[in-house]
């Protein structure tokens, strides 16, 4: 009855089903782990943003690598902006996905150390290799609050660090690179400015990261597992259909053999 399962067509179909089942189970767990990772990330972001601000030098120092737990921590600093060594970061978008640049200005602290401050986004009209006019920061001593961020690298951001850019333009924000330029100790990482907001609204402050969305990873995981369950169910349905078709074909053949022969007159 089941000898048809040994046919080439059914052997291939069965092997394909046996391969698909573990693959789709693994894909489901992959999406599930992505869901768990997203939830944990959101919790870290929310905890960091809600924590009380602390002085920047309590969390970072020259050469320090900002960790994931330190990312987005609210920090404060007091100093004077060094506009002479200000740079723009090429091809960055704002909340409306318009392309422009980020403005990064060194803040010289009372200790003599330097903190890089990303003051926000400005639109860059004209050629991409031209530094646009940059709004001036406040003069004199300022108190800033912002979110601590790790240095940007090609491996973590996917942005290629192009060479030969005009003076005052960079692709990535890096404290080590700025320390080489300044010749002064630069605190590791940088700060996304949160306050004070610029008087005329420019540069446009960067929005706080979203810690509410979890994506559709859990739905994708359930979907893969449902597909996994459907494979053996579908295989059984096909087997039963084949058995039914064989039984029908056999019954038809039997009826044909049992029918009386027509005798010519």
C-alpha positions as CSV (number, residue, x, y, z in Angstrom):
1,X,0.0,0.0,0.0
2,X,2.8,2.4,0.9
3,X,5.3,1.2,-1.6
4,X,4.8,4.5,-3.5
5,X,6.8,6.2,-0.7
6,X,9.9,4.5,-2.2
7,X,9.5,6.2,-5.5
8,X,12.0,8.9,-6.5
9,X,9.4,11.7,-6.3
10,X,8.3,10.7,-2.8
11,X,11.8,10.1,-1.5
12,X,12.8,13.7,-2.6
13,X,9.6,15.1,-1.1
14,X,10.1,13.4,2.2
15,X,13.8,14.4,2.4
16,X,12.8,18.0,1.6
17,X,10.3,18.0,4.5
18,X,12.9,16.5,6.9
19,X,15.3,19.3,6.0
20,X,12.8,22.1,6.2
21,X,11.5,21.2,9.7
22,X,14.8,21.9,11.6
23,X,15.7,24.9,9.4
24,X,12.4,26.6,10.1
25,X,12.6,25.8,13.8
26,X,16.0,27.4,13.9
27,X,14.7,30.5,12.0
28,X,11.9,30.8,14.5
29,X,14.4,30.7,17.4
30,X,16.6,33.3,15.5
31,X,13.7,35.7,15.3
32,X,12.8,34.9,19.0
33,X,16.3,35.8,20.1
34,X,16.2,39.0,18.1
35,X,12.9,39.8,19.9
36,X,14.6,39.2,23.3
37,X,17.6,41.3,22.3
38,X,15.3,44.2,21.2
39,X,13.4,44.0,24.5
40,X,16.7,44.0,26.5
41,X,18.0,46.9,24.4
42,X,14.8,48.9,25.0
43,X,15.1,48.3,28.8
44,X,18.8,49.5,28.7
45,X,17.8,52.7,26.8
46,X,14.9,53.5,29.1
47,X,17.1,52.9,32.2
48,X,19.9,55.1,30.8
49,X,17.6,58.0,29.8
50,X,15.6,57.9,33.0
51,X,18.7,57.9,35.2
52,X,19.7,61.2,36.9
53,X,22.5,63.0,34.9
54,X,26.0,62.7,36.2
55,X,29.2,64.6,35.3
56,X,30.7,63.3,32.1
57,X,34.1,62.7,33.7
58,X,32.5,60.2,36.1
59,X,31.7,57.8,33.2
60,X,34.4,58.5,30.6
61,X,38.0,59.5,30.4
62,X,40.6,59.9,27.7
63,X,40.9,56.6,25.8
64,X,37.8,55.2,27.4
65,X,35.5,53.0,25.3
66,X,31.9,53.7,26.1
67,X,30.1,50.4,26.9
68,X,26.6,49.4,25.9
69,X,25.4,50.0,29.5
70,X,26.9,53.5,29.4
71,X,25.4,54.4,26.0
72,X,22.6,57.0,26.3
73,X,23.5,57.8,29.9
74,X,22.6,61.4,30.7
75,X,25.8,63.4,31.5
76,X,26.6,67.0,32.3
77,X,29.6,69.1,31.6
78,X,30.7,72.7,32.0
79,X,33.2,74.4,29.7
80,X,33.8,76.6,26.6
81,X,33.2,75.7,23.0
82,X,36.2,75.5,20.8
83,X,34.8,76.6,17.4
84,X,38.2,76.7,15.8
85,X,38.3,72.9,15.8
86,X,34.6,72.4,15.0
87,X,33.8,69.7,12.4
88,X,30.8,68.5,10.5
89,X,29.9,64.9,10.0
90,X,29.0,64.2,6.4
91,X,25.7,62.7,5.1
92,X,23.6,62.5,8.2
93,X,19.8,62.6,8.3
94,X,17.3,64.2,10.6
95,X,14.0,62.9,11.9
96,X,12.4,63.7,8.6
97,X,15.1,61.7,6.7
98,X,16.5,64.9,5.1
99,X,20.2,64.7,4.4
100,X,22.5,67.1,6.0
101,X,25.4,67.1,8.5
102,X,25.9,66.8,12.2
103,X,27.8,69.6,13.9
104,X,30.5,68.4,16.4
105,X,32.1,71.0,18.6
106,X,34.8,70.4,21.2
107,X,33.9,71.6,24.7
108,X,37.0,72.5,26.7
109,X,36.3,71.6,30.3
110,X,37.6,73.4,33.4
111,X,40.0,70.4,33.9
112,X,41.6,71.1,30.5
113,X,40.1,67.9,29.1
114,X,37.9,68.0,26.0
115,X,34.4,66.6,25.5
116,X,33.1,66.2,22.0
117,X,29.5,67.6,21.7
118,X,27.3,66.7,18.8
119,X,25.2,69.9,18.7
120,X,22.7,68.5,16.2
121,X,21.8,68.5,12.5
122,X,21.8,71.2,9.9
123,X,20.7,71.0,6.3
124,X,23.6,70.9,3.8
125,X,22.6,72.6,0.6
126,X,25.1,72.5,-2.3
127,X,28.0,70.1,-3.0
128,X,28.5,67.3,-0.5
129,X,32.2,68.1,-0.2
130,X,31.6,71.7,0.9
131,X,31.3,72.6,4.6
132,X,28.0,74.5,5.0
133,X,27.7,77.6,7.2
134,X,27.6,76.5,10.8
135,X,25.5,78.3,13.4
136,X,27.6,79.6,16.2
137,X,27.3,78.0,19.7
138,X,26.9,80.1,22.8
139,X,29.9,82.1,23.9
140,X,31.6,81.9,27.2
141,X,31.1,79.2,29.8
142,X,28.1,76.9,29.2
143,X,26.5,74.0,31.0
144,X,25.4,71.2,28.8
145,X,23.5,68.0,29.2
146,X,23.4,65.2,26.7
147,X,23.4,61.5,26.0
148,X,26.8,59.7,26.2
149,X,27.6,57.8,23.0
150,X,30.5,55.5,22.0
151,X,33.0,56.5,19.3
152,X,31.8,55.7,15.8
153,X,33.6,53.1,13.7
154,X,33.1,51.6,10.3
155,X,32.4,48.1,11.9
156,X,29.7,49.4,14.2
157,X,28.0,52.0,11.9
158,X,28.6,50.6,8.5
159,X,29.9,54.0,7.4
160,X,33.1,54.0,5.3
161,X,35.7,56.4,6.6
162,X,36.5,58.2,3.4
163,X,39.8,60.0,3.0
164,X,40.6,63.3,1.2
165,X,37.6,65.2,2.7
166,X,37.8,69.0,3.0
167,X,39.2,70.4,6.3
168,X,36.5,70.5,8.9
169,X,34.5,67.5,7.5
170,X,34.6,63.9,8.7
171,X,32.7,60.7,8.2
172,X,32.8,59.4,11.7
173,X,32.9,60.9,15.2
174,X,36.0,59.7,16.9
175,X,37.6,61.0,20.1
176,X,41.1,59.5,19.3
177,X,41.1,61.2,15.9
178,X,40.1,64.5,17.5
179,X,42.8,64.1,20.3
180,X,45.4,63.8,17.5
181,X,44.2,67.0,15.9
182,X,43.9,69.0,19.2
183,X,46.9,67.6,21.0
184,X,44.8,67.6,24.2
185,X,43.3,64.8,26.2
186,X,39.8,64.1,24.8
187,X,37.2,62.1,26.8
188,X,36.3,58.8,25.1
189,X,33.0,58.9,23.1
190,X,30.9,61.9,22.6
191,X,27.7,63.6,23.8
192,X,24.5,64.1,21.9
193,X,23.3,67.5,23.1
194,X,19.9,67.5,24.8
195,X,20.0,70.9,26.5
196,X,20.3,73.8,26.3
197,X,18.4,74.0,23.0
198,X,19.8,76.6,20.4
199,X,18.0,79.9,20.6
200,X,17.0,79.9,16.9
201,X,16.3,76.2,16.6
202,X,19.4,75.3,14.7
203,X,21.3,73.1,14.8
204,X,18.3,70.8,15.2
205,X,18.7,68.7,18.3
206,X,18.9,64.9,17.7
207,X,15.8,63.1,19.1
208,X,16.2,60.7,22.0
209,X,16.2,57.0,20.9
210,X,12.9,55.2,20.8
211,X,12.6,52.5,23.5
212,X,9.0,51.6,22.9
213,X,9.1,49.7,19.6
214,X,9.9,46.0,19.6
215,X,9.4,45.2,15.9
216,X,7.7,42.2,14.5
217,X,10.4,39.6,15.4
218,X,8.1,37.7,17.8
219,X,5.4,37.5,15.1
220,X,8.0,36.2,12.6
221,X,9.1,33.6,15.1
222,X,5.5,32.3,15.6
223,X,5.1,32.4,11.8
224,X,8.2,30.2,11.2
225,X,7.0,27.7,13.9
226,X,3.6,27.5,12.3
227,X,5.2,26.8,9.0
228,X,7.2,24.0,10.8
229,X,4.0,22.4,12.0
230,X,2.4,22.7,8.6
231,X,5.2,20.6,6.9
232,X,4.3,17.2,8.5
233,X,0.6,18.0,8.3
234,X,0.9,18.7,4.6
235,X,3.0,15.6,4.1
236,X,0.3,13.4,5.7
237,X,-2.4,15.1,3.7
238,X,-0.5,14.3,0.5
239,X,0.1,10.7,1.5
240,X,-3.6,10.2,2.3
241,X,-4.5,11.8,-1.1
242,X,-2.2,9.4,-2.9
243,X,-3.7,6.5,-1.1
244,X,-7.2,7.7,-2.0
245,X,-6.3,8.2,-5.6
246,X,-4.8,4.7,-5.8
247,X,-7.9,3.2,-4.2
248,X,-10.1,5.0,-6.7
249,X,-7.9,3.9,-9.6
250,X,-8.0,0.2,-8.4
251,X,-11.8,0.4,-7.9
252,X,-12.2,1.7,-11.4
253,X,-10.1,-1.0,-12.8
254,X,-12.0,-3.7,-11.0
255,X,-15.4,-2.3,-12.2
256,X,-14.1,-2.4,-15.7
257,X,-13.0,-6.0,-15.4
258,X,-16.3,-7.1,-13.9
259,X,-18.5,-5.3,-16.5
260,X,-20.3,-7.8,-18.9
261,X,-18.9,-7.9,-22.4
262,X,-21.1,-6.6,-25.1
263,X,-22.1,-9.4,-27.6
264,X,-22.5,-8.2,-31.1
265,X,-25.9,-9.1,-32.7
